[in-house]
Amino acid sequence: AYREYVGNLEEHVSDFALQEGFSPGDGGSFLLELQKAIEDDKARAEKQVQAFLMHMEQQRKMKLGPESPPMEEGEKELMKSLFRPQTVEDMMQMLLHMTEYTAFSSLMRAKVKQQKFMRELERRKKELLEGEMGLAHRFIRFAMKLLNDDLHEFYTKCMPIFDQEVENLQQQGHTHAQYAAFQEYSSIIEGRLLEFCQEEGFGQDAQALFNELSRLIEKDQEQVAAQLRRVLADVEAKKEQLRTRATEGDSEKPLVLICKPSGLSDLMNSLIQQLEYQNFSASMRFRVEQDRMMKTILASFQDVKAQDALPPPGTDLQVVDVEIDETRIPSGPPELGAMSVTVPEGCEAGSQMNVSAPDGQQISVTVPGGLSPGMSFEVPCARGYGGGYAPKAPN
């Protein structure tokens, strides 16, 4: 199976090479071109890492002073390993790992386990729907699908009726149109319920269906109660173990949280509540608010898109001559330099202070270690095109 797997991989790689314009049998050129792309990407990633290390070194000197020692090699290697960007070579190594037998074997065994798990889920689902409690579970599935999916068009149609401000609802109350929508809602559910009765063999006798559902719910409640008693017994045994292991003088009682098992009655009650007008009205108003919120979000996205878009060209554009003051054009890159800063009274090593550059720009610096008030130190900076100062870039 592994040899067949590798053969299929080789066939797909050959097809990919043909799609990329390489001749049949010219696998060497394809691999050389691929290797070149990998090396280029690797060099780009290395440049990014070096630029990051230079930035870190610059920040270090700005904080500790220009005389601070550089980062140690071990620290640099750690920074490289933490902040190195993912490269094509990394992804290629991952793909090549999938061509090894151990990786193929692990992959196939994982797929077998996944398939067994899905089969077990299907078996349990079938047991729920066709077992002794099958009627109750089929009814819950039917009701959930009806309320959440099948009535979507009805909800959309009736949403404008419930688009009512809170103040208006408090002053005038519910409207006749809203209650009429609820009556239509109830009528649709009643008709679909009769269809479910017929599918389950009860004909038009909805009462017989509910009697059977009630019997199943009572039996399920007994099973849930028995399960809860077992859980409580296990909890008491656990608490007793904690008491025996507790140190003397420890009077604090252990806190034990118990999750009550859910039963069919809980699901049925939640479904029945959806047939009350108050819950139906609250649900429709929530849908209105949700729709209003989505429209607001989409409108804000469209406004941002419109602001970012280029304005359409006008019809009255004119071509004019513009005079340029050549004395204001920078002649070259900024000059590197430094300025001297004197430590003022009240500051010591490690203190943060603001200094003014020759053009008035404020620069935040840290007093290097070993300095006291009255002593001076150099702040690396670069004179920009406008005469301002900025932190000096490392050589």
C-alpha angles and dihedrals in degrees: 000000000000093000090050089049092053091046091054091049092052091049092052092047090052091050090050091051090052091050089052091056102261118139121247110272092018094112092136094064090046092053092045091052091047091049091050091053090050092050092048091052091046091053091049091052091049090053089052091052093049091049089051092050091049089052091049091049090050092051089048093054092046090054101038100028134260092281094059115120117256122254115284120248092248090054091048092051090050091051090048092052093048100044104028108126119236112264136203087251090061092053091044091053089051090052092047089051088060089061092063119098095235092054092045091049093049091047093052093046090050089052090050091053091047091051092050090049092051091048090052090051091051090048092052091046091052090047091052095048098040103029129089091290092041096112092056093048092046090051092051091049090049093049095046092050091047095049098040105033116011095051095050094106091048091051091050091050094050099041094093089058091060095043090113128143118242093240091051090049092050093048102038102020126209120344131232090243090057092052090046088055089052091052090052089048091052092047092053092050092048092052093049090047091057089051089053089050091056093046090053094049099255095112110204093331101113090166091062089051092053091046090056091045090051091052091051091047092053091050091048090050089056090052092047091049091051090049090050091051090053090050091050091049090052090049092052090050090050091049090051090053090051091050093052092049094045117107120248114271093027100123096166111116118226116253112233122186119203125196110211111227112248118236140191091267091062091052093045093051092051090051094047090052088062088066093063119096096231092055092044091050093048090049093051092048090050089053090051092052091046092051091047091051093050091050090051092051093048091048091052090051091051091049091052091047091050092050092050093048120096114252115252114259114264126235095231100058116149132196112228135175117246124202115221123208100226091193089069095053113100111243098206147339120317117279118244120230147131139239130214120243125193119214107240127217114282094033127102140172110315095020119136116231138171120231130187121237119217090267093051097258113147116234124189113220137172121231107243121238119275095030127119134187112300095028121112135220136182122253112205112228142153125229107234129209090269094050094257128131129243133175111288117253116234119256 
